[in-house]
Amino acid sequence: MGKELSIQKELAETEDRMRDILQDGNVSVHTLLHYLSERKGGLLRPKIVLLTAGMCGGITEETYRAACMGELLHQASLIHDDVVDNASERRNRASVNAIWDNKIAVLLGDNLLSRVLQLLSASALPELLKEVTRTVRCLTEGEISQLAQRGNLEMETADYDRIVYLKTASLIETSFRWGAMSASASAERVEAFGAFGRAFGTAFQWRDDLKDFCGADGKGRYNDLREGEVTLPVLECMQGLCLAERADFRRLYGKAGKNEADLAALAATIVRSGGWQRSVARLKALGEELQQRCRAFAPSPYRDDLLRLTEELSAPLSFEPREG
């Protein structure tokens, strides 16, 4: 976002608190946490918590605690995902498991979860315990479900969207719910923001799937295609191919060590089949629905910032595949 957020001061305060949380007297642990703290992300989940609290009456001490919990859960899930996927990079930097090893990475992820529990123990909101346990269960179930469906190009898009909810949208939904809870919103408002967050998280993942073709926002071009990940454009592509074309696509998609020509051929097929276009249309429709729902919230600088975040989800992406 180019324009400064209405929560810029509160976001800076959250970052300061995160730096304090990622301190440890154990030198070995501190080294790992310091490396993690330098790996800056977009802080989407803390932003959501802060904006939602602002829309529901005001940012409180509980809001800051929830914002930090959301980011810690996100970081822990990324570390564990990198181990499962044997990923060597995260946000254009070497992953924790690549620098140290899988054992250290798993333990660091667990260490972050322990810090979530520490924050939770200081909370005056007893319902947060249920929220945390539900979200952690969703994140782990999502990873298990994705592993079970790895390489399954026949997967139904409804099944894929279920995985999207578990792995991505569940924590974003929780961030909206936590923001509302921290401002003492009614149960009805908490549910309304949670439903909005579920759709927001789905759109966020769909856009990430599409960014794989564009190399947008720091994401490497064709990373998902290279690794054989099953994404929305791939599933939509399969729906537009005849049986013979599906067999050829499946063979090339599962090929180990795909080169640039293979990746370009796959991307061209995804466009030719209409898979890219249908995915863009799905994202655009959901983005427009989210913008309409966001405008229904009471006007405020917080609402306007959330609307801008929502608009960015369906902003046009430029992609021109090249054969060979």
Secondary structure as UniProt FT lines:
FT   TURN            6..7
FT   HELIX           8..21
FT   HELIX           27..38
FT   HELIX           44..55
FT   TURN            56..57
FT   HELIX           61..85
FT   STRAND          89..90
FT   TURN            91..92
FT   STRAND          93..94
FT   HELIX           96..99
FT   HELIX           102..121
FT   HELIX           127..148
FT   TURN            149..151
FT   TURN            153..154
FT   HELIX           157..164
FT   HELIX           165..169
FT   HELIX           170..182
FT   TURN            183..184
FT   HELIX           187..214
FT   HELIX           216..218
FT   TURN            221..222
FT   HELIX           223..227
FT   HELIX           232..239
FT   HELIX           243..253
FT   TURN            256..257
FT   HELIX           260..272
FT   TURN            273..274
FT   HELIX           275..295
FT   HELIX           301..313
//
